Amino acid sequence: MTQAEALLRLQELELDIIRRSKRLQEIAATLADDTPVNQAQAKVQAAEEALEPLRRRARDLEAEISSNARKAGASEDELYSGRVKNTKEMQDLQREIASLRQRNTELEETLLDVMMKVEDGERTLAEARAALETVLANRDTERRHLIDEQSALQREVASLREQREETMKAISPENLARYSSLRQSKKYQPVAIMTGNMCSACGVEQTKAIEREVLRGQSLATCLSCGRILVYKSAAT
């Protein structure tokens, strides 16, 4: 393996490490992101908070209707018991009974309206809870897949780093320094394959002298345009 071939191999390994490391970062971010769950939980909470006052109002109305019915019943019992002889007292009881019944008629209409709203609220809450269960189930499935992928990628990165260290041992310090100096400016691709007499990175044809130097592989030759280290295709494969 020539120095240029070793540098190309080093580049391939480093690019593989970068790609896998980037994916590992994406996985870590996804695993840490509870936004869908938080949003679904917020909808459940909002539905519960909207429903509770309606249920409380319905209970209060039912209690008042029940109380009025008991009072009206007690007044009727008193009215027809034969114990009330005074005409005014009888009229007062009749007016009280009529008032309580009228009040209950109004309360029952209000209760009907509130109960319809309660039903709507319960439906909304049930839908929100079902949606939350779906989100949680989907998240659990996704997390299992992501954790499996994460473990596989971590093993791959560890293996690639070992290969990288071994490959670096075959490269002279001078050539490694030259490679490293180009890495940042060439976006981690300081080595390019020469196909025919053309640089695969920038597409520029090379001079005969550069072409011969690349083919010999005894020293590092660089593209006359982009400055990347060139390696001959057949030699690389």
Buried (B, 14 or more C-beta within 10 A) or exposed (E): BBBBBBBBBBBBBBBBBEEBBEBBEEBEEEBEEEEBBEEBBEBBEEBBEBBEEBBEBBEEBBEBBEEBEEBBEBBBEBBEEEEBEEEEEBEBBEEBBEBBEEBBEEBEEBBEEBBEBBEEBBEBBEEBBEBBEEBBEEBEEEBEEBEEEBEEBBEBBEEBEEBBEEBBEBBEEEBBEBBEEBBEEBEEBBBBBBEEBBBBBEEEBBEEEBBEBBBEBEEBBBBBEBBBBBBBEEBBE
